[in-house]
Structure formats: C-alpha cells, structure tokens
Amino acid sequence: MTVSELSPVTQPRFIAVEGPIGVGKTSLARRLAQSFDGDLLLESAEENPFLEQFYRSGRNTALPAQLFFLFQRARQLENLNQGDLFSHIRVADFHIFKDRLFAELNLNPEELALYNQVHEKLDFEAPLPDLVIYLQASVDSLMTRIASRSVDFERKMDRGYIEAIADAYARYFYDYADSPLLIVNASAIDPIHNDEDYQALYRQVRRITSGRHFFNPAAAVAFA
C-alpha cells in the first residue's frame, strides 16, 4: 500500500526512526520511505573506519568513532534545508540527538569535553522531525537480532553495553517533547517481515499530528 491509496491526511514531511542497536531502525525506515514514496536518509555506519575497532577493543577509538559520526550526521542533516522538506518526504534511520547520547555513554570526561567543544564549533541547525518513531525492545530481543545479523563485530558486543544503550534511550524518550512521538514495542511485532504488522503501524504513523502515542498492534488492527 502506498500513500496515494490512503485517505488524505496531514502527513509528516520528515520522519526519524530511532532505537537501540539491533531494534530494526534501518529496515523500518526503508519500508516507510517506500510507502510514502519518499527519500531515505541512512546514517551509513559501515562508512565509519573506527567503528569495528571500537567494538573490538573499546576505549582506544571511542573518540574518533564518535567524531566521525558527528561530522557525518551534521553534514547529512545540514543538506536537508526546510524548502526541501516541504517539497518531499524524508525518512531517516537516526535522530541527531543520538550522537550526544552515544558520546556520553562511550567517552571519558576529557574526551567528552573535547567532543562538546567540537560540537559547539560546528554551529549547524538540524531540521526538527515532524514525527519520531522510537522502537523499543527487550535486551533479550536485541541480543537475538544482533546475533542473527551479518556484522561480525556487532555480535561480539557485551550484553551490559546493550543494556546501557537501551536504558539511555528509555531515559531520553521518557520526557521527549520536541516532536510528535510514536513509541513502538518492537519485541511484540515484526513490521519488517509481517505485512499485517507493518500496515497497522503505517496507518498509525499517518494519523499522528501531535503528542505522544504508544503503538498497540491488536488495537491498531481492530481500529483499522
């Protein structure tokens, strides 16, 4: 089903899909971009030359890995000027806030101070999403999904690190109010491989114009 097949509603122009590693952000962003006939904006983690070494050895490459992501995301979002957003739908598999979230999680105090200085010097204004989709999942689900992926160094990530990431996301979104927010229990549904789950989620996405919402798959299907 594409956007043209649904009744006209006010639809978001810029959607950001977020959540911890392994939750399915990129796959969902791809499906949404296709359904909205929009452009896909991916963070392209595989382009970060420091990432694999960070996951293998930890602290030694945390700062360059984080700065690479900061520059990459700033460049991508800077290119999204407001005029473009009004003319075409964009779906991203990241929100710029995540960069500071991971910086605070991964960097020691001295590195974080340097990161903050660099961040302030960049002086760019990222467009605010019209909708943020926050995918939640249990740590067990995240570990299972990470283990099934083809990225070898991701499978070596410590469970404690995944727990810390999931907790950081939960704390951040607890009082998030910068954009309309849809919180999805990704442990209970599979919007990537189950088309019924996806269509129910897609309809919910198209209804949201403000506020905070929780996606209940059974209720969404019944409502449709």
Helices and strands as residue ranges (DSSP letters): G 3-5, E 14-18, H 25-35, E 39-41, G 45-47, H 51-57, G 59-61, H 62-78, H 82-87, E 90-92, H 97-106, H 109-122, E 131-136, H 139-148, G 153-156, H 159-174, E 181-185, H 195-207, E 212-215, H 217-223
